[in-house]
Amino acid sequence: MSGTALDKAARQAVERRLANLTKFYKDRQDAAKSDQELAAVVLDRARAIAKFAEKNGDPTKWYALAQYLDAWCNQHGG
């Protein structure tokens, strides 16, 4: 298998895993029964995305997540 075909197959596998992750968390968000449960699911989803990105060579998502959460805390009195 050529390098290009391997790269394409690897990229497709990553895209498929990310789509599965998105569907899993969207289903959980839809099933949330309270705002508190929804917030927990969304935070879990954000952490899963950061972990997924780190595993695939992009550790910067953790810092971006921390920046968003810090901004939210500052906006809401924390």
PASEBA-1860 file (N, C-alpha, C; in nm, 3 decimals):
! residues 78
1> MSGTALDK> 0.087/-0.119/0.000/0.000/0.000/0.000/0.090/0.123/0.000 ~ 0.060/0.216/-0.084/0.143/0.336/-0.095/0.122/0.426/0.027 ~ 0.216/0.517/0.047/0.206/0.610/0.159/0.080/0.694/0.153 ~ 0.041/0.735/0.033/-0.078/0.817/0.017/-0.204/0.739/0.053 ~ -0.212/0.614/0.007/-0.328/0.530/0.039/-0.335/0.504/0.189 ~ -0.219/0.481/0.250/-0.215/0.459/0.395/-0.258/0.584/0.469 ~ -0.209/0.699/0.425/-0.248/0.825/0.487/-0.398/0.846/0.476 ~ -0.454/0.815/0.359/-0.597/0.831/0.338/-0.677/0.736/0.428
9> AARQAVER> -0.632/0.613/0.438/-0.700/0.515/0.523/-0.692/0.557/0.670 ~ -0.577/0.605/0.712/-0.561/0.649/0.851/-0.648/0.770/0.878 ~ -0.653/0.863/0.784/-0.736/0.982/0.799/-0.884/0.944/0.807 ~ -0.925/0.850/0.723/-1.064/0.804/0.725/-1.097/0.736/0.858 ~ -1.004/0.661/0.912/-1.026/0.595/1.041/-1.043/0.698/1.152 ~ -0.959/0.801/1.150/-0.970/0.908/1.251/-1.104/0.980/1.236 ~ -1.142/1.011/1.113/-1.270/1.078/1.090/-1.388/0.993/1.136 ~ -1.380/0.862/1.113/-1.486/0.771/1.156/-1.495/0.766/1.310
17> RLANLTKF> -1.379/0.759/1.375/-1.379/0.758/1.523/-1.435/0.888/1.578 ~ -1.400/0.999/1.517/-1.450/1.128/1.563/-1.601/1.138/1.540 ~ -1.649/1.087/1.428/-1.794/1.087/1.402/-1.867/1.000/1.504 ~ -1.810/0.885/1.538/-1.870/0.798/1.640/-1.873/0.866/1.776 ~ -1.765/0.935/1.810/-1.757/1.008/1.936/-1.864/1.117/1.940 ~ -1.877/1.189/1.831/-1.978/1.295/1.823/-2.118/1.239/1.841 ~ -2.149/1.130/1.772/-2.282/1.069/1.783/-2.309/1.022/1.925 ~ -2.211/0.958/1.987/-2.226/0.909/2.124/-2.265/1.023/2.218
25> YKDRQDAA> -2.192/1.135/2.210/-2.219/1.245/2.302/-2.345/1.323/2.264 ~ -2.375/1.334/2.136/-2.501/1.400/2.097/-2.621/1.321/2.150 ~ -2.613/1.189/2.142/-2.720/1.104/2.197/-2.733/1.124/2.347 ~ -2.621/1.133/2.416/-2.625/1.158/2.562/-2.682/1.296/2.593 ~ -2.646/1.396/2.512/-2.701/1.530/2.533/-2.852/1.529/2.515 ~ -2.899/1.462/2.413/-3.043/1.454/2.387/-3.116/1.383/2.501 ~ -3.049/1.291/2.568/-3.112/1.213/2.675/-3.102/1.281/2.812 ~ -3.027/1.389/2.822/-3.010/1.458/2.952/-3.147/1.504/3.003
33> KSDQELAA> -3.168/1.484/3.131/-3.298/1.516/3.190/-3.299/1.646/3.270 ~ -3.184/1.709/3.283/-3.177/1.837/3.354/-3.062/1.919/3.296 ~ -3.064/2.048/3.327/-2.954/2.134/3.282/-2.822/2.090/3.344 ~ -2.826/2.046/3.469/-2.705/2.000/3.536/-2.649/1.875/3.467 ~ -2.735/1.783/3.432/-2.692/1.663/3.361/-2.638/1.698/3.222 ~ -2.704/1.791/3.155/-2.658/1.836/3.024/-2.520/1.898/3.033 ~ -2.499/1.982/3.134/-2.367/2.045/3.151/-2.259/1.940/3.175 ~ -2.291/1.838/3.253/-2.194/1.732/3.279/-2.160/1.656/3.151
41> VVLDRARA> -2.260/1.628/3.069/-2.237/1.557/2.943/-2.152/1.642/2.849 ~ -2.183/1.771/2.840/-2.108/1.859/2.750/-1.962/1.870/2.797 ~ -1.941/1.879/2.927/-1.804/1.883/2.979/-1.732/1.751/2.949 ~ -1.800/1.639/2.968/-1.741/1.510/2.932/-1.704/1.506/2.784 ~ -1.794/1.559/2.702/-1.769/1.561/2.557/-1.647/1.645/2.524 ~ -1.636/1.761/2.586/-1.520/1.848/2.561/-1.391/1.780/2.603 ~ -1.394/1.714/2.716/-1.274/1.642/2.763/-1.238/1.527/2.668 ~ -1.340/1.457/2.619/-1.316/1.347/2.526/-1.254/1.398/2.395
49> IAKFAEKN> -1.302/1.513/2.349/-1.246/1.572/2.226/-1.099/1.610/2.248 ~ -1.070/1.671/2.361/-0.932/1.710/2.391/-0.842/1.587/2.402 ~ -0.892/1.484/2.466/-0.814/1.360/2.481/-0.791/1.295/2.345 ~ -0.896/1.293/2.262/-0.886/1.236/2.127/-0.782/1.313/2.045 ~ -0.789/1.445/2.051/-0.694/1.528/1.976/-0.551/1.503/2.024 ~ -0.534/1.495/2.156/-0.400/1.470/2.211/-0.347/1.335/2.162 ~ -0.431/1.234/2.165/-0.392/1.101/2.119/-0.350/1.103/1.972 ~ -0.409/1.195/1.895/-0.379/1.205/1.753/-0.279/1.316/1.723
57> GDPTKWYA> -0.203/1.356/1.823/-0.092/1.447/1.800/-0.117/1.595/1.820 ~ -0.234/1.631/1.874/-0.265/1.774/1.895/-0.301/1.799/2.041 ~ -0.201/1.824/2.125/-0.229/1.848/2.266/-0.282/1.988/2.297 ~ -0.293/2.074/2.197/-0.334/2.213/2.221/-0.480/2.226/2.261 ~ -0.560/2.125/2.237/-0.703/2.134/2.269/-0.726/2.147/2.419 ~ -0.639/2.089/2.500/-0.654/2.101/2.646/-0.643/2.247/2.689 ~ -0.545/2.318/2.634/-0.527/2.458/2.670/-0.645/2.541/2.622 ~ -0.692/2.513/2.500/-0.808/2.585/2.447/-0.930/2.563/2.536
65> LAQYLDAW> -0.950/2.439/2.580/-1.062/2.409/2.669/-1.048/2.485/2.801 ~ -0.928/2.489/2.855/-0.905/2.563/2.979/-0.934/2.711/2.961 ~ -0.899/2.767/2.846/-0.927/2.909/2.820/-1.077/2.935/2.816 ~ -1.152/2.849/2.747/-1.298/2.865/2.740/-1.361/2.855/2.878 ~ -1.318/2.758/2.955/-1.376/2.740/3.088/-1.341/2.857/3.180 ~ -1.219/2.906/3.169/-1.179/3.021/3.250/-1.262/3.144/3.213 ~ -1.283/3.165/3.083/-1.365/3.279/3.039/-1.508/3.265/3.091 ~ -1.561/3.144/3.086/-1.698/3.122/3.137/-1.703/3.154/3.287
73> CNQHGG> -1.605/3.106/3.362/-1.601/3.135/3.506/-1.594/3.284/3.533 ~ -1.511/3.354/3.458/-1.499/3.498/3.476/-1.628/3.571/3.442 ~ -1.701/3.524/3.343/-1.827/3.587/3.304/-1.939/3.560/3.405 ~ -1.927/3.453/3.479/-2.036/3.411/3.568/-1.998/3.420/3.715 ~ -1.909/3.509/3.746/-1.882/3.543/3.885/-1.785/3.456/3.959 ~ -1.705/3.379/3.889/-1.613/3.290/3.960/-1.470/3.331/3.953
END
